[in-house]
Amino acid sequence: MDETASPTEHEHTRTGLSVDALHRALLDNLFYVVGRFPAVATQQDYYRALAFTVRDRLLHRWLRTVQTYKAERSRTVCYLSAEYLPGPQLGHNLLALGISDNAGEAVRRAGLELEDLIEAEAEPGLGNGGLGRLAACYLDSLATLQLPAIGYGLRYEYGIFRQRIDEGWQVEVADSWLRDGNPWELRRPHIAFEIRLGGHTERYLDAHGHSRVRWVGGELIRGVAYDTPIPGYGVYNSNLLRLWAAEATESFDFGSFNAGDYQGAMRRKIRSETVSRVLYPNDEPETGKRLRLLQGYLLVSCSLQDMLRIHLGSGDSLDRFHQRFVVQLNDTHPAIAVAELMRLLLDEHGMRWDPAWELTRRTFAYTNHTLLPEALEKWPLPLFEETLPRHLEIIFDINQCFLDEVRIRFPHDDALATRLSLIDETGPRYVRMAHLACVGSFSINGVARLHTGLLTDTVLRDFHALWPERFNNKTNGVSPRRFSNLSNPGLCALLSRVAGPGWAADAERLRLLEPYAHQPEIYPEWRRIKLERKRALARYIAAQTGVAVDPESMFDVQVKRIHEYKRQHLNVLHIIALYSRIKMDPALDPVPRTFVFGGKAAPGYAMAKLIIKLIHSVGEVVNRDPAVRDRLRVVFVPDFNVKVAQRIYPAADLSEQISLAGKEASGTGNMKFALNGALTIGTLDGANVEIREEVGPENFFLFGLTSAEVDALKRSGYCPYGCYRENPLLREAIDLLAEGLFSHGDRDLFRPLVDHLLHRDDYMLLADFQSYVDCQDRVDRAFRDADSWTRMSMLNVARMGRFSSDRVVQEYCRDIWRLEPVTIRP
Ligand SMILES: *Cc1c(COP(=O)(O)O)cnc(C)c1O
């Protein structure tokens, strides 16, 4: 293939970027790839034809990039993540290639609208929420910054369930996102690796008389690579997202097949393929699910074998592996990589322990994403041993060396060694994945300043005492391309005018907006842009839920996974209190508000599902009550995902970031809202702290306890019932709920929620209630002054540059990965 495009080739049907070439390619692909005549083609057919058209144009960039990285033996970061939530690709790739307008025109020539084709794409829901979305933002930034990177993950056949609402209850529906095919991926049958599960280990002497270990028996599964190009914005680089799908190994089936056991062979084939069948829909890991362990192992083993293949294939020696690759572990889901790399080096490549351990420790870096103790991943020892016997041996050996080192440094502290051990022996024995990640990594980072501080003070305190130099903070960020350019074109046009079009790849330039925040002439335009997004969301809400909402009302929005620590029910308590105040005092005239909720609950999380029901139940009563005179509307947008997120963030006036201080590691939704001009009402939690510092405390609505106050109150004996008893408004709100006002008189429906609040209240809603209500009153007053609100909104956008994922990736690069950009030329 000739990869240097001459001017005439530029108009080639497969590579040309002009309207004419794109139009030809669209029709060509519709017929030759999709197999349809224009007269009978559906939107879905046209979407696929356009997707293939775009993919054709990515291939040159992608192959050129791979070739260059290989030729230059570029140092590469491998991002290991069990989840990716990239969102639909078409619009994003058109933007990266800079051909959105031409493609729009080409589609129009075919009698269609680009918007409709973008809408026809099913998004890959290969993640639960923030963590997967973060991984996708980082891949975008890595490519845009021209940094050599591979994203490794799993190709779940079914992604996160789709959420339907039935009578106010969440109903989960299987997400068969691959049903219509996935035009963006390329199956790579020649890039496949075997992994072993179960079996046992044997010791033997090799040819040099060294004692070695062999892992034998059990069963083999194959992981096959599916590649998706990740083009950078406005550059020629295109990186790679490589997802592994589990398949049966032919060799394994063959014997039983010949022996006539066709059914047995089929069963094993199906069982093998089950490993990557479905994403676990829990935001936090569940202990003890063998399949989940297998998934983590499939991801890790295939990815490391692939890196070793690439490294040794380019003729480099094994002991330089860590110079070529740095591996970032996105939380502990891939932490087994530490033991797996050791196994590959020791057992497969004959390395000795010390150099292997040195190399391993210089390869991995670990990002922690949670402070919730119940969310720290651990595996029951018997399950682990039965599935990965060789890894358990290696973990024991690592632990032995590690604890010896600890005992030398802290000779008389047995309790310390017990706390640090990779094995939890306080009750039934568990393997502690976070400890494995810490011991095996040269860098350990949290995802917001507060989070990193709490990590080093609490869950990883002992590790911090041991190796303070390994700890660092990397406050999360989001991609301005997806959450501004793509989702808010009106705002983008304005930003490009005042800050120059380069702001999307250099978000610090958003500062150039700041002087305009003091020029009221521009306010009407700013408000028109917001109103236009609110109108579009109102149409979507009406279509999805049948509820009419007023785009002129304040859009007060909380969208994120449903979890008690995120406190959607605190938001609901405020709505109930406001409702009751309006009922009791008809003269009360609050700013008309539309409360928008969205988010999925883990299917096994009963309380979260009850909160979804609560939101619907309150909405049903409030939305219909004439006494409210349309001052309040409550809606729940079903099936919150990236596509829906792109509609919602730009339409928000107020962003609800109300988790109990000390619980949300960072949050990224908070950044997406502010980047789109919403003001935040929030606690001092996660990245809220830094957002508030950046935008200025006068442009942020703060309430609630600090994490230190939370701790102090917990220690002194928190009594939620006392708050209830002493606060009439709170009492009224909870009583209305308990008495069945929102459940047709049924006092049992919300009893679990009420009882929990009154007697346990783990997330201290009642302690923060009054502070929240008072703060909402300040929001109300602020919103009445439209000019002042607009100024604050503009200042939020102008000061959000720091929260671009480009800034974060540059910090990872400087402090952890030590990569150089590699420019790819056409
Ligand atoms: C950003 C995002 C999240 C994370 O939201 P938080 O408010 O940080 O919890 C979850 N899901 C989707 C689809 C997102 O885009």
PDBQT file of the ligand as one rigid body, heavy atoms in Angstrom, charges set to zero:
ROOT
HETATM    1  C1  LIG A 901     -19.286  11.477  33.600  1.00  0.00    +0.000 C 
HETATM    2  C2  LIG A 901     -20.146  10.303  33.631  1.00  0.00    +0.000 A 
HETATM    3  C3  LIG A 901     -20.302   9.587  34.819  1.00  0.00    +0.000 A 
HETATM    4  C4  LIG A 901     -19.636  10.000  36.115  1.00  0.00    +0.000 C 
HETATM    5  O1  LIG A 901     -20.450  10.929  36.776  1.00  0.00    +0.000 OA
HETATM    6  P1  LIG A 901     -20.161  11.360  38.304  1.00  0.00    +0.000 P 
HETATM    7  O2  LIG A 901     -21.108  12.497  38.490  1.00  0.00    +0.000 OA
HETATM    8  O3  LIG A 901     -18.741  11.806  38.358  1.00  0.00    +0.000 OA
HETATM    9  O4  LIG A 901     -20.467  10.200  39.143  1.00  0.00    +0.000 OA
HETATM   10  C5  LIG A 901     -21.117   8.474  34.819  1.00  0.00    +0.000 A 
HETATM   11  N1  LIG A 901     -21.747   8.078  33.697  1.00  0.00    +0.000 NA
HETATM   12  C6  LIG A 901     -21.627   8.753  32.534  1.00  0.00    +0.000 A 
HETATM   13  C7  LIG A 901     -22.366   8.276  31.333  1.00  0.00    +0.000 C 
HETATM   14  C8  LIG A 901     -20.825   9.876  32.459  1.00  0.00    +0.000 A 
HETATM   15  O5  LIG A 901     -20.696  10.527  31.288  1.00  0.00    +0.000 OA
ENDROOT
TORSDOF 0
